[in-house]
Amino acid sequence: MFTTFTAAEFTALLLLSTAASFTPGPNTTLSTALAANRGLRGALHFVLAVPLGWGLLFTLCAGGLGALVVALPLLRSAIQWLGIAYLLWLAVKLARASSLGEADASRLNVTFWQGVALQFLNIKAWMLGLTVTAGWLAGREDVLARFAITLPLMLAFGFFSNLLYAAIGSLLRDWLGGPVVAGVATAQRLRWFNRGMAAVLVATAAWMGSL
C-alpha cells in the first residue's frame, strides 16, 4: 500500500476521512433519527445509500466533474440550494413525527435512492471529493492505483460512521418508546428528540448556505 502512498500521505488521508465521516452532519443525523424512530433495520437502507452515493460522487470528482461544479457558479449554487431545501424539508418531516407509529408509517421515510441522491445535493460532499482528488490523486502517475485504494477506504468510513450513529439511535429507541420516566411521557420524549434532530438538520442547512 505504501508503495503507492507514503506513510505521511496515507496518515493524512485517514485523518481527513475520520474527521469528515464521524463528525455530525446531515448523513449521520438522519442515520441516528431513522434508527431511533424505525429501528436499526429501518435505517440500514440509508446507511448503505450514503457510501454508494458518495462513491459515485467521488468517482465523478476524480473524473473531472467536481472541478466543473466549482467552476460554474450557477451549477454550484443550484446544488447548494437544492441541498438546503431538501434538508429543510426533511427537518419539517422529522419535527412532525411524534410517535414511533407515525415514523414507521410514512412521516419519516427516506428511501435508499433518496439517500443516494442526498450525497449529490450536499455541497460539503462535493468539496470533500474535490479535496481528496486534488490532494491525493490529481497529477500523479499512479492515479488509478491511488483511486483503487482511496475509493474503498472512503466507502468504508462512510458506511461504518453512519452505522455507528444508527446503532446509537437504535439504542435510544427503547428509551424513547418506553414508559413514563421522570414524569416525561413517550410521545413527549420522542417529540423532543425528533425536534432536536430537526434542529441539527436546520443548522447544517444554514452552514451549507454560508459556504
DRENDO-1510 file (C-alpha; in Angstrom, 1 decimal, always signed):
<recs>
REC; n; res; u; v; w
REC; 1; MET; +0.0; +0.0; +0.0 .
REC; 2; PHE; +2.7; +2.4; +0.9 .
REC; 3; THR; +4.4; +1.8; -2.5 .
REC; 4; THR; +1.6; +4.0; -3.8 .
REC; 5; PHE; +1.0; +6.3; -0.8 .
REC; 6; THR; +3.8; +7.4; +1.5 .
REC; 7; ALA; +3.1; +6.9; +5.2 .
REC; 8; ALA; +2.6; +10.6; +5.7 .
REC; 9; GLU; +0.1; +10.7; +2.8 .
REC; 10; PHE; -1.9; +7.7; +4.0 .
REC; 11; THR; -2.0; +9.0; +7.6 .
REC; 12; ALA; -3.3; +12.4; +6.4 .
REC; 13; LEU; -5.9; +10.6; +4.3 .
REC; 14; LEU; -7.0; +8.6; +7.3 .
REC; 15; LEU; -7.3; +11.7; +9.5 .
REC; 16; LEU; -9.3; +13.5; +6.8 .
REC; 17; SER; -11.6; +10.5; +6.4 .
REC; 18; THR; -12.2; +10.2; +10.1 .
REC; 19; ALA; -12.9; +13.9; +10.6 .
REC; 20; ALA; -15.2; +14.1; +7.5 .
REC; 21; SER; -17.1; +10.9; +8.3 .
REC; 22; PHE; -17.6; +10.8; +12.0 .
REC; 23; THR; -18.3; +14.5; +12.7 .
REC; 24; PRO; -22.1; +15.3; +12.8 .
REC; 25; GLY; -23.7; +16.2; +9.5 .
REC; 26; PRO; -26.8; +15.5; +7.5 .
REC; 27; ASN; -26.0; +11.8; +6.9 .
REC; 28; THR; -25.1; +11.0; +10.5 .
REC; 29; THR; -28.1; +13.0; +11.8 .
REC; 30; LEU; -30.5; +11.1; +9.5 .
REC; 31; SER; -28.9; +7.8; +10.4 .
REC; 32; THR; -29.5; +8.5; +14.1 .
REC; 33; ALA; -33.0; +9.7; +13.6 .
REC; 34; LEU; -34.1; +6.9; +11.3 .
REC; 35; ALA; -32.8; +4.2; +13.6 .
REC; 36; ALA; -34.3; +5.9; +16.7 .
REC; 37; ASN; -37.7; +6.1; +15.0 .
REC; 38; ARG; -37.7; +3.0; +12.8 .
REC; 39; GLY; -35.1; +0.7; +14.4 .
REC; 40; LEU; -31.6; -0.3; +13.1 .
REC; 41; ARG; -33.1; -2.4; +10.3 .
REC; 42; GLY; -35.2; +0.5; +9.3 .
REC; 43; ALA; -32.1; +2.7; +8.9 .
REC; 44; LEU; -29.8; +0.2; +7.2 .
REC; 45; HIS; -31.0; +1.2; +3.7 .
REC; 46; PHE; -29.9; +4.8; +4.3 .
REC; 47; VAL; -26.6; +3.6; +5.9 .
REC; 48; LEU; -25.9; +1.7; +2.7 .
REC; 49; ALA; -27.1; +4.5; +0.5 .
REC; 50; VAL; -24.6; +7.0; +1.9 .
REC; 51; PRO; -21.3; +5.3; +0.8 .
REC; 52; LEU; -22.8; +4.3; -2.6 .
REC; 53; GLY; -23.9; +7.9; -3.3 .
REC; 54; TRP; -20.6; +9.4; -2.1 .
REC; 55; GLY; -18.6; +6.8; -4.0 .
REC; 56; LEU; -20.4; +7.8; -7.2 .
REC; 57; LEU; -19.8; +11.4; -6.5 .
REC; 58; PHE; -16.1; +10.8; -5.7 .
REC; 59; THR; -15.7; +8.9; -9.0 .
REC; 60; LEU; -17.2; +11.9; -10.8 .
REC; 61; CYS; -14.9; +14.3; -9.0 .
REC; 62; ALA; -11.9; +12.1; -9.9 .
REC; 63; GLY; -13.1; +12.2; -13.5 .
REC; 64; GLY; -13.2; +16.0; -13.5 .
REC; 65; LEU; -16.9; +16.8; -12.9 .
REC; 66; GLY; -16.2; +18.2; -9.5 .
REC; 67; ALA; -13.9; +20.9; -10.9 .
REC; 68; LEU; -16.7; +21.8; -13.3 .
REC; 69; VAL; -19.2; +22.2; -10.4 .
REC; 70; VAL; -16.8; +24.6; -8.7 .
REC; 71; ALA; -16.0; +26.5; -12.0 .
REC; 72; LEU; -19.7; +27.1; -12.8 .
REC; 73; PRO; -21.2; +29.3; -10.1 .
REC; 74; LEU; -24.8; +28.7; -11.2 .
REC; 75; LEU; -24.4; +25.0; -11.1 .
REC; 76; ARG; -22.7; +25.2; -7.7 .
REC; 77; SER; -25.5; +27.4; -6.3 .
REC; 78; ALA; -28.2; +25.1; -7.7 .
REC; 79; ILE; -26.7; +22.1; -6.0 .
REC; 80; GLN; -26.2; +24.1; -2.8 .
REC; 81; TRP; -29.7; +25.5; -2.6 .
REC; 82; LEU; -31.4; +22.3; -3.7 .
REC; 83; GLY; -29.5; +20.5; -0.9 .
REC; 84; ILE; -30.6; +23.2; +1.6 .
REC; 85; ALA; -34.2; +22.9; +0.5 .
REC; 86; TYR; -34.1; +19.1; +0.8 .
REC; 87; LEU; -32.6; +19.2; +4.3 .
REC; 88; LEU; -35.2; +21.7; +5.5 .
REC; 89; TRP; -38.0; +19.5; +4.0 .
REC; 90; LEU; -36.5; +16.5; +5.9 .
REC; 91; ALA; -36.3; +18.6; +9.1 .
REC; 92; VAL; -40.0; +19.5; +8.8 .
REC; 93; LYS; -41.0; +15.9; +8.4 .
REC; 94; LEU; -38.8; +14.9; +11.3 .
REC; 95; ALA; -40.1; +17.6; +13.6 .
REC; 96; ARG; -43.7; +16.5; +12.9 .
REC; 97; ALA; -43.2; +12.8; +13.8 .
REC; 98; SER; -44.4; +12.5; +17.4 .
REC; 99; SER; -44.9; +8.7; +17.7 .
REC; 100; LEU; -42.9; +5.7; +16.5 .
REC; 101; GLY; -46.0; +4.6; +14.6 .
REC; 102; GLU; -46.1; +7.8; +12.6 .
REC; 103; ALA; -42.4; +7.4; +11.8 .
REC; 104; ASP; -42.8; +3.7; +10.8 .
REC; 105; ALA; -45.8; +4.5; +8.5 .
REC; 106; SER; -44.9; +7.5; +6.3 .
REC; 107; ARG; -43.9; +10.7; +8.0 .
REC; 108; LEU; -40.2; +9.8; +8.3 .
REC; 109; ASN; -39.2; +7.7; +5.4 .
REC; 110; VAL; -36.0; +8.4; +3.4 .
REC; 111; THR; -35.7; +5.8; +0.7 .
REC; 112; PHE; -32.5; +4.2; -0.5 .
REC; 113; TRP; -32.3; +6.3; -3.7 .
REC; 114; GLN; -33.2; +9.5; -1.8 .
REC; 115; GLY; -30.2; +8.7; +0.4 .
REC; 116; VAL; -28.0; +8.3; -2.7 .
REC; 117; ALA; -29.3; +11.5; -4.2 .
REC; 118; LEU; -28.8; +13.4; -1.0 .
REC; 119; GLN; -25.0; +13.0; -1.4 .
REC; 120; PHE; -25.2; +14.9; -4.7 .
REC; 121; LEU; -27.1; +17.7; -3.1 .
REC; 122; ASN; -24.5; +18.1; -0.3 .
REC; 123; ILE; -22.0; +20.8; -1.3 .
REC; 124; LYS; -19.8; +19.6; +1.6 .
REC; 125; ALA; -19.6; +16.2; -0.1 .
REC; 126; TRP; -18.5; +17.8; -3.4 .
REC; 127; MET; -15.9; +19.8; -1.6 .
REC; 128; LEU; -14.6; +16.7; +0.2 .
REC; 129; GLY; -14.4; +14.8; -3.1 .
REC; 130; LEU; -12.5; +17.7; -4.7 .
REC; 131; THR; -10.1; +17.9; -1.7 .
REC; 132; VAL; -9.3; +14.2; -1.9 .
REC; 133; THR; -8.9; +14.3; -5.7 .
REC; 134; ALA; -6.6; +17.4; -5.6 .
REC; 135; GLY; -4.5; +16.2; -2.6 .
REC; 136; TRP; -4.1; +12.5; -3.3 .
REC; 137; LEU; -4.9; +11.8; -7.0 .
REC; 138; ALA; -4.5; +14.7; -9.4 .
REC; 139; GLY; -1.3; +14.9; -11.4 .
REC; 140; ARG; +0.0; +11.5; -10.1 .
REC; 141; GLU; +1.4; +8.9; -12.5 .
REC; 142; ASP; -0.1; +6.1; -10.4 .
REC; 143; VAL; -3.6; +7.8; -10.2 .
REC; 144; LEU; -5.5; +4.6; -10.9 .
REC; 145; ALA; -3.7; +2.7; -8.2 .
REC; 146; ARG; -4.3; +5.6; -5.8 .
REC; 147; PHE; -8.0; +5.7; -6.8 .
REC; 148; ALA; -8.3; +2.0; -6.2 .
REC; 149; ILE; -7.1; +2.4; -2.6 .
REC; 150; THR; -8.9; +5.7; -1.8 .
REC; 151; LEU; -12.4; +4.8; -3.0 .
REC; 152; PRO; -12.9; +1.6; -0.9 .
REC; 153; LEU; -11.3; +3.4; +2.1 .
REC; 154; MET; -13.7; +6.3; +1.9 .
REC; 155; LEU; -16.6; +4.0; +1.3 .
REC; 156; ALA; -15.7; +2.0; +4.5 .
REC; 157; PHE; -15.5; +5.2; +6.5 .
REC; 158; GLY; -18.9; +6.4; +5.2 .
REC; 159; PHE; -20.5; +3.1; +6.0 .
REC; 160; PHE; -19.1; +2.5; +9.4 .
REC; 161; SER; -19.6; +6.1; +10.6 .
REC; 162; ASN; -23.3; +6.0; +9.7 .
REC; 163; LEU; -23.7; +2.5; +11.1 .
REC; 164; LEU; -22.3; +3.7; +14.4 .
REC; 165; TYR; -24.7; +6.7; +14.5 .
REC; 166; ALA; -27.6; +4.4; +13.5 .
REC; 167; ALA; -26.6; +1.9; +16.3 .
REC; 168; ILE; -26.7; +4.8; +18.8 .
REC; 169; GLY; -30.1; +5.8; +17.5 .
REC; 170; SER; -31.4; +2.2; +17.8 .
REC; 171; LEU; -30.2; +2.1; +21.5 .
REC; 172; LEU; -32.2; +5.3; +22.1 .
REC; 173; ARG; -35.3; +3.7; +20.6 .
REC; 174; ASP; -36.1; +1.6; +23.7 .
REC; 175; TRP; -35.9; +4.7; +25.9 .
REC; 176; LEU; -37.9; +6.9; +23.5 .
REC; 177; GLY; -40.6; +4.2; +23.3 .
REC; 178; GLY; -40.5; +3.2; +26.9 .
REC; 179; PRO; -42.8; +4.1; +29.8 .
REC; 180; VAL; -43.1; +7.4; +31.6 .
REC; 181; VAL; -39.7; +8.4; +33.0 .
REC; 182; ALA; -39.3; +11.3; +35.5 .
REC; 183; GLY; -42.8; +12.5; +34.5 .
REC; 184; VAL; -42.0; +12.6; +30.8 .
REC; 185; ALA; -44.2; +10.5; +28.6 .
REC; 186; THR; -43.1; +8.6; +25.5 .
REC; 187; ALA; -44.6; +10.9; +22.9 .
REC; 188; GLN; -43.0; +13.9; +24.6 .
REC; 189; ARG; -39.5; +12.4; +24.7 .
REC; 190; LEU; -39.8; +11.3; +21.1 .
REC; 191; ARG; -41.0; +14.8; +20.1 .
REC; 192; TRP; -38.1; +16.5; +21.9 .
REC; 193; PHE; -35.6; +14.1; +20.3 .
REC; 194; ASN; -37.0; +14.5; +16.8 .
REC; 195; ARG; -37.2; +18.2; +17.1 .
REC; 196; GLY; -33.6; +18.2; +18.3 .
REC; 197; MET; -32.5; +16.2; +15.3 .
REC; 198; ALA; -34.5; +18.5; +13.1 .
REC; 199; ALA; -32.7; +21.5; +14.6 .
REC; 200; VAL; -29.4; +19.8; +13.7 .
REC; 201; LEU; -30.6; +19.5; +10.1 .
REC; 202; VAL; -31.6; +23.2; +10.0 .
REC; 203; ALA; -28.2; +24.2; +11.5 .
REC; 204; THR; -26.5; +22.1; +8.8 .
REC; 205; ALA; -28.6; +23.7; +6.1 .
REC; 206; ALA; -27.7; +27.1; +7.4 .
REC; 207; TRP; -24.0; +26.2; +7.5 .
REC; 208; MET; -24.2; +24.9; +3.9 .
REC; 209; GLY; -25.8; +28.3; +2.9 .
REC; 210; SER; -22.8; +30.1; +4.3 .
REC; 211; LEU; -20.3; +28.2; +2.1 .
</recs>
